Amino acid sequence: MIRILLVEDDEIFRIGLTIALKKSPEVTLLDSCGDGETALKLAQALKPDLILMDIGLPVMTGIEASKALKQQLPDLKILALTSHTEPHIVNQIMDAGADGFCLKGVSTERLIVSIEEVYRGTFWVDAAVAEVLRTRFGPANPAEARAKPKNHEGVVPPLLNSLTEREQEILGLLAEGKKNSEIAELLFISPGTVRVHVHSILNKLDVRDRTQAALMAKRLLPDS
């Protein structure tokens, strides 16, 4: 199981999230705290796999704490858990070394998926933050473009930049007409996890249903 440290200064939200995480068989909640300075001490003592990090913390902000933690424990994964989508906030937490962004208010199922993806090494980002990241990075340079998927016109599809590697994989299977149960069996994940990924794909691609997503995949993915 993925060993988690929760850092959140809102006590009521922290208690609710603690209860939800303890019910999940995929993770183990080692401890929780409400400020960045305590987070540093607990991380050094407990060596968690991943920290769920709020940004607006007292004593030491989540951005400051993330930067310090990445210097001290470079293999530690940090998933920013926040309600902020402002470009300057996104840029700051990304520069501090966050491995993903998950907005507060998401379902427990979706949160667990984001934790699993970040733990696996995927950069997870909610759809609301995707446009901020596209603005930050702009078009890929020629060397990067050659390494990324291209459509039939040889252009790097900008929308793919917002999808995680797992989401691109699932999008390709949607284009093949696979059902959620079939995708789950092929990827060795639960149908519930597939549903969360499909919902994220629809949001990021701004389409209504999986049929539209499959049609878009045939245009965006080179092997679809």
Secondary structure, 3 states (H helix, E strand, C coil): CEEEEEECCCHHHHHHHHHHHHCCCCEEEEEEECCHHHHHHHHHHHCCCEEEECCCCCCCCHHHHHHHHHHHCCCCEEEEEECCCCHHHHHHHHHCCCCEEEECCCCHHHHHHHHHHHHHCCCEECHHHHHHHHHHHCCCCHHHHHHCCCCCCCCCCHHHHHCCHHHHHHHHHHHCCCCHHHHHHHHCCCHHHHHHHHHHHHHHHCCCCHHHHHHHHHHHCCCC
